[in-house]
Each structure stands twice: as structure tokens, then as C-alpha cells.
């Protein structure tokens, strides 16, 4: 069985001849495929891993007599794909596009049906680019201001202050961000793996569960935004205020459903705070990230979406949703027409602070270089203009102050 190290491939894609050289080396040894080669990917079509795999498959086609077929096997953070390859015949016809989760974080905190050291054989490691783990799903049309787009927009400008760097973003979703936080925490402290952190989600996960990370041990680099939470409904909803929602919830205790990005997320905490302050009982539905909440909300399958105001901004702008309240101490400038919870008589404050961290033990020299680049990007006119266009609720705090 063969494993292509994903982080190595991420860096090597900039070198177009790299994949053909691998295949020439195999051909020189006398091996030739007799049927299509499967390149198994542990994530869904359209994501970063999938794009990488398809690029490799296309580049390989002139050098092998059989096609290379990308097979998406998403689930369990990549473990299902790894299991499929581990059980395949060791004849060179089944490959795995793998990342660190299959060999480090997954086996460390759950039983997996393969041995990360014995079930695979590495083929090659290419040059590396910085790897950034985003703990939320890929931003879409209506979730354009969440963690993902904040990450991608900022990193484009950070790269300009790190000559030769090109960040590759991986969306590692699941368990309200826990899987992503663990992957960041377990990475080597060499500056090549950074990630996004969201609070209070990272803190509440550590309180209610036993995650494989310690908040205090992360290397904190910079806070970027502070995004207030909000309660969103469809435009045709009968509820036009928190009073309307509270009255309906008291008539139907435990029946009105609200969706969040997961148990322990800031969206969930906002819902719990509302229930306590309003003396009502709602039904909590945890989703695997923000995009599916928005899909179900605008599709009429979900009554209430607990979203950050930045995440729901496009919905409001296009008339696809209405916000009943926002969780800041005052109204966010991007949504001046949405009253706060406090303005409506409920002492509820909540939102998400989003920043950048590295793994524990990041050397001071690397940390200082990264914070200098991040700080310069945050202060740059180009980033500020783009952030203003996207209505990002910026609150930059860099280095030791963070």
C-alpha cells in the first residue's frame, strides 16, 4: 500500500514536473499498472484535498498507461479513506492522499482500523508550503464573513510579508472546531502549520470534554475579528422581535428549533444564554459548520439560525433573512438596524473572537517573524480596504497583547 503525504504534495504542486518524476521512477523499476489507479481522498469533492488530487491525476496521465481515478471517501476526518487504502491489495493500484490526521491526531484519541506506521509506505516528500488549518467549513455566498474567508483574505496579505511563502488552507471541520484545534495543537512547532482559533468555542470544548489540546499552550499570534452573535429567521417568519419569539416558545416549549455550528460553539452558548434570560426552552440542532445552517434556514427547514452577524450579513443584505437581535454591547456598524438583546430587555451578550495561533513551543524567532508579518498585513491599506468591502468586524490584537 502506498501513501502520498498530503502536506508534501501541497507544497509540490507549484513544481509541475514533480508528479511525472515520481511515475518515471516507478516505471524505471519495471512496474506498470494493469488497471486504473485509484487515488483515494478523505474529503468531499470541491475541497482543497480534492483539487490537489485531481491536479496530480491530470499531471500523471501522460506517464502511465492506465488512468488515475480520484475516489472521494469523506468521513471521520479522513479515517474512512485511510482504512480503505489500508485494506487494499499492496500492488500499487491504490494510493492515499493523506494529511497528518490519519497518522497523528486521529489514532491519538480514537481507535482506528489501521496501523499508521505499518499499514502504509511513504512514496515521496516534496517541498513544503505553510499549512493553515481553518476550523470551519469553506465560506460560501451567504457565509462570506466567517472564519474561512477571514482566513483566506488575511493570508493573501500576510504572504506579501513572508517572501516565498504560499499558505495552503485546509478546512478541518467537526465537533464545533475540536478536530481542527487538535490538529493545530499536534503539529510540529516549525512554523509550517498554523491555524484559526475561535473563542469561546475553544474554551467551552476544553471545559465540557477532554480534547487533545490545552488552550494555554497554543502560541497565540493575533486576534483579527470580534463578530457578535445573532438570531436569524426567514423574512416570512411570524416573529419580528424577541418578544414574538419568546411568546411562541412559551406556547410550544422545547419545540422551536435553532441551528448552531456545534455543541459548545459560540452560537450554541448564545442560544443557552437566551433560554436562561428569557425563561424559555428551545430545541438545539448542532450542524457541522455554518453553511448547512444557512442552507436549511433559507430553505425553510430550520426555524432559527444562530449565526454571527458577519456570517449572516449577506443574507440580510439580499433580503433572504431577518435578524431578531445581535449579541454585542452595542449595534455593529454593519447592521445598524438590528437591535441588541439588551435593547430588548434581555441581558445576553455573545459572539466569536477569531484569531491565528500556532502549535505549542513555537520558537521565539519564528513567532516574532510571523507576528511581524501578520501585524503588517493587518495595518496595510490593501487589507483594510478589502475588510471594509466585506464588512469584517475587525479587532486586531497582535503578539503579546493577544
TACORHU-V856771 format. One record per run of one state. SS is the DSSP state (H for helix, E for strand, L for the rest). FROM is the first residue (numbers start at 1). LEN is the number of residues. If there is no record, write none. Layout:
ss=SS from=FROM len=LEN
ss=SS from=FROM len=LEN
//
This chain:
ss=L from=1 len=1
ss=E from=2 len=4
ss=H from=6 len=7
ss=L from=13 len=5
ss=H from=18 len=11
ss=L from=29 len=8
ss=E from=37 len=5
ss=L from=42 len=6
ss=H from=48 len=16
ss=L from=64 len=4
ss=E from=68 len=5
ss=L from=73 len=3
ss=H from=76 len=11
ss=L from=87 len=7
ss=E from=94 len=5
ss=L from=99 len=1
ss=H from=100 len=10
ss=L from=110 len=11
ss=E from=121 len=2
ss=L from=123 len=8
ss=E from=131 len=4
ss=L from=135 len=12
ss=H from=147 len=15
ss=L from=162 len=6
ss=E from=168 len=4
ss=L from=172 len=3
ss=H from=175 len=12
ss=L from=187 len=6
ss=E from=193 len=7
ss=L from=200 len=1
ss=H from=201 len=8
ss=L from=209 len=6
ss=H from=215 len=3
ss=L from=218 len=1
ss=E from=219 len=15
ss=L from=234 len=8
ss=H from=242 len=10
ss=L from=252 len=5
ss=E from=257 len=4
ss=L from=261 len=5
ss=H from=266 len=13
ss=L from=279 len=4
ss=E from=283 len=4
ss=L from=287 len=3
ss=H from=290 len=9
ss=L from=299 len=5
ss=E from=304 len=5
ss=H from=309 len=9
ss=L from=318 len=4
ss=E from=322 len=5
ss=L from=327 len=6
ss=H from=333 len=3
ss=L from=336 len=4
ss=E from=340 len=1
ss=L from=341 len=1
ss=H from=342 len=3
ss=L from=345 len=6
ss=E from=351 len=8
ss=L from=359 len=5
ss=H from=364 len=16
ss=L from=380 len=1
ss=H from=381 len=9
ss=L from=390 len=4
ss=E from=394 len=5
ss=H from=399 len=3
ss=L from=402 len=1
//
